[in-house]
Amino acid sequence: MLSSSTISILILFSITYPRSPQKAVLYSLIFPGGGQFYTRRYIQGAIIAGGEIGLGALAYLNHKNRDYEKRDQNLFYLAFLLGYAMADAYVGALSYNFKIQMDREKLELGVRWRW
């Protein structure tokens, strides 16, 4: 059983794992905003997910109402947003990994005394 001091130490020294750019693109393709959530950019993921779901719903409603021109326009915007989300997830995973690498290679300033 873990004591409270052990839990606080585990939280204090939480381990961050690198994110795979390929997985980020795949999650972005399968789930709306999935790549952004995978790279821990939750606000951007929610915005992209809302856009993808909203455009998909509009395309469905326009198809149901037989307004095929608006449906095609919505599907075009949806495809563009999906491509943007996949590219953004790829770049986001690379920058996430870069931040982890920079945190591990911090420059430390100190004074050393030798007698």
C-alpha positions as CSV (number, residue, x, y, z in Angstrom):
1,M,0.0,0.0,0.0
2,L,1.3,3.4,-0.9
3,S,1.6,6.1,1.7
4,S,0.6,9.7,1.1
5,S,4.2,10.8,0.9
6,T,4.9,8.2,-1.8
7,I,1.9,9.4,-3.8
8,S,3.0,13.0,-3.6
9,I,6.4,12.0,-4.8
10,L,5.0,10.1,-7.8
11,I,2.9,13.1,-8.7
12,L,5.8,15.5,-8.3
13,F,8.0,13.4,-10.6
14,S,5.5,12.3,-13.1
15,I,7.0,10.7,-16.2
16,T,6.2,12.1,-19.6
17,Y,6.5,9.7,-22.5
18,P,7.2,10.7,-26.0
19,R,4.3,10.8,-28.5
20,S,4.4,9.0,-31.8
21,P,3.6,11.3,-34.8
22,Q,2.2,8.3,-36.7
23,K,-0.2,7.5,-33.8
24,A,-1.2,11.1,-33.6
25,V,-2.1,11.2,-37.3
26,L,-4.0,7.9,-37.0
27,Y,-6.0,9.0,-33.9
28,S,-6.8,12.3,-35.7
29,L,-8.1,10.3,-38.7
30,I,-10.2,7.9,-36.6
31,F,-11.5,10.2,-33.8
32,P,-12.5,13.9,-34.2
33,G,-9.7,15.8,-32.4
34,G,-8.1,12.6,-31.4
35,G,-4.6,13.5,-32.4
36,Q,-4.7,16.8,-30.4
37,F,-6.0,15.0,-27.3
38,Y,-3.2,12.4,-27.8
39,T,-0.6,15.2,-27.7
40,R,-2.3,16.8,-24.7
41,R,-3.6,19.9,-26.4
42,Y,-7.2,19.6,-25.1
43,I,-8.6,23.0,-26.1
44,Q,-7.5,22.7,-29.7
45,G,-8.8,19.1,-29.7
46,A,-12.2,20.2,-28.5
47,I,-12.3,23.0,-31.2
48,I,-11.4,20.6,-34.0
49,A,-13.7,17.9,-32.7
50,G,-16.6,20.4,-32.6
51,G,-15.8,21.6,-36.1
52,E,-15.6,18.1,-37.5
53,I,-18.8,17.0,-35.8
54,G,-20.6,20.2,-36.8
55,L,-19.6,20.0,-40.4
56,G,-20.6,16.3,-40.6
57,A,-24.0,17.1,-39.1
58,L,-24.6,20.0,-41.5
59,A,-23.6,17.7,-44.4
60,Y,-26.0,15.1,-43.2
61,L,-28.9,17.6,-42.8
62,N,-28.2,19.1,-46.2
63,H,-28.2,15.7,-47.8
64,K,-31.5,14.9,-46.0
65,N,-33.1,18.1,-47.3
66,R,-31.8,17.4,-50.8
67,D,-29.6,20.5,-50.9
68,Y,-26.7,18.7,-52.6
69,E,-24.7,21.9,-53.3
70,K,-24.4,22.8,-49.7
71,R,-23.8,19.2,-48.7
72,D,-20.8,19.0,-51.1
73,Q,-19.5,22.3,-49.8
74,N,-19.8,21.1,-46.2
75,L,-18.0,17.8,-47.1
76,F,-15.2,19.9,-48.8
77,Y,-14.8,21.9,-45.6
78,L,-14.8,18.8,-43.6
79,A,-12.1,17.2,-45.7
80,F,-10.0,20.3,-45.4
81,L,-10.5,20.4,-41.6
82,L,-9.6,16.7,-41.4
83,G,-6.4,17.2,-43.4
84,Y,-5.5,20.2,-41.2
85,A,-6.2,18.2,-38.0
86,M,-3.9,15.4,-39.2
87,A,-1.1,17.7,-40.2
88,D,-1.5,19.6,-36.9
89,A,-1.4,16.4,-34.9
90,Y,1.8,15.3,-36.6
91,V,3.5,18.6,-35.9
92,G,2.1,18.7,-32.4
93,A,3.6,15.3,-31.6
94,L,7.0,16.4,-32.9
95,S,6.9,19.6,-30.8
96,Y,5.7,17.6,-27.8
97,N,8.7,15.3,-28.1
98,F,11.0,18.3,-28.6
99,K,9.7,19.9,-25.3
100,I,10.4,16.6,-23.5
101,Q,13.9,16.5,-24.9
102,M,14.6,20.1,-23.9
103,D,13.3,19.4,-20.4
104,R,15.7,16.5,-20.0
105,E,18.7,18.5,-21.4
106,K,18.2,21.6,-19.3
107,L,21.2,23.8,-18.8
108,E,22.1,24.0,-15.2
109,L,24.0,26.9,-13.7
110,G,26.0,26.2,-10.6
111,V,29.1,27.0,-8.6
112,R,31.7,24.4,-7.9
113,W,34.3,24.8,-5.2
114,R,37.5,22.8,-5.3
115,W,40.0,22.9,-2.5
